C-alpha cells in the first residue's frame, strides 16, 4: 500500500537515494552524476519547502519506503509568487501504479 504525505527531515537520506537511483532517466532534469546534495543540504531543502507558504514537498511511501517525490515550488518574488515549478520522480518499479 502507498500513501502520499508531506516530506519530513527523516526522509532526507531516502530522497537522496531515490534521486541518485533515478539519475539519467528519461525526462528527469538530472543527468548521471549531477545530483550532488549532501545530507545537510537535503535537510535544509526539506525545511525550506515545509516553511514556504506557496510550496509543498510530498513523498510517495510504499510499504514503509520512499518510492517517489513531488515538489511544487512557488516563486520567491512578489511578481512570481503565483508561478510554480513542478518536479516529480517515481522509482521505475512503481511507475504506472497511480502514484
C-alpha positions as CSV (number, residue, x, y, z in Angstrom):
1,X,0.0,0.0,0.0
2,X,1.2,3.5,-0.8
3,X,0.5,6.8,0.9
4,X,1.2,10.3,-0.1
5,X,2.4,12.6,2.7
6,X,4.5,15.7,3.3
7,X,8.2,15.2,3.3
8,X,9.9,15.2,6.6
9,X,13.5,15.7,7.7
10,X,13.8,11.9,8.4
11,X,13.2,11.3,4.7
12,X,16.4,13.1,3.6
13,X,18.6,10.1,3.1
14,X,15.9,8.2,1.3
15,X,15.3,11.1,-1.0
16,X,19.0,11.3,-1.9
17,X,19.0,7.6,-2.6
18,X,15.9,7.9,-4.8
19,X,17.3,10.8,-6.8
20,X,20.7,9.2,-7.3
21,X,19.0,5.9,-8.4
22,X,17.0,7.8,-11.0
23,X,19.7,10.0,-12.5
24,X,19.8,9.7,-16.2
25,X,16.2,8.5,-16.5
26,X,14.3,10.0,-19.5
27,X,12.5,13.3,-18.7
28,X,14.4,13.8,-15.5
29,X,16.4,17.0,-15.2
30,X,19.5,15.4,-13.7
31,X,22.0,13.6,-15.8
32,X,24.1,10.9,-14.2
33,X,26.4,12.4,-11.6
34,X,24.6,15.8,-11.4
35,X,22.6,15.3,-8.2
36,X,25.0,16.3,-5.5
37,X,23.1,17.5,-2.5
38,X,24.6,16.5,0.8
39,X,22.5,15.2,3.7
40,X,22.6,18.6,5.3
41,X,21.6,20.3,2.1
42,X,18.7,17.9,1.6
43,X,17.5,18.5,5.1
44,X,17.7,22.3,4.6
45,X,15.7,21.9,1.3
46,X,13.0,19.9,3.1
47,X,12.8,22.5,5.8
48,X,12.6,25.4,3.3
49,X,9.8,23.7,1.4
50,X,8.0,22.9,4.7
51,X,8.1,26.6,5.7
52,X,7.4,28.2,2.3
53,X,3.8,29.4,2.2
54,X,3.4,28.7,-1.5
55,X,5.4,25.4,-1.9
56,X,4.9,21.8,-1.0
57,X,7.1,18.7,-1.0
58,X,5.3,15.4,-1.0
59,X,6.5,11.8,-0.6
60,X,5.1,8.6,-2.0
61,X,5.7,6.0,0.6
62,X,5.0,2.3,-0.2
63,X,5.5,-0.4,2.3
64,X,7.4,2.0,4.6
65,X,9.9,3.1,1.9
66,X,10.1,6.3,-0.1
67,X,9.3,5.4,-3.8
68,X,8.5,8.8,-5.2
69,X,8.6,12.5,-4.5
70,X,6.8,15.6,-5.8
71,X,7.8,19.2,-5.3
72,X,5.7,22.2,-6.2
73,X,7.8,25.3,-5.5
74,X,6.3,28.7,-5.8
75,X,8.2,31.8,-6.9
76,X,10.1,33.9,-4.4
77,X,9.4,37.4,-5.7
78,X,6.1,39.1,-5.3
79,X,5.7,39.2,-9.1
80,X,6.0,35.5,-9.5
81,X,4.7,34.0,-6.2
82,X,1.7,32.7,-8.2
83,X,4.0,30.7,-10.6
84,X,5.2,27.3,-9.6
85,X,7.9,24.8,-10.7
86,X,6.8,21.2,-10.5
87,X,9.1,18.2,-10.2
88,X,8.1,14.6,-9.9
89,X,10.3,11.5,-9.5
90,X,8.9,7.9,-9.1
91,X,11.1,4.9,-8.8
92,X,10.9,2.9,-12.0
93,X,9.3,-0.2,-10.5
94,X,6.5,1.9,-9.1
95,X,5.6,3.8,-12.2
96,X,2.2,3.2,-13.7
97,X,0.6,2.3,-10.4
98,X,-1.2,5.6,-9.8
99,X,1.4,7.2,-7.6
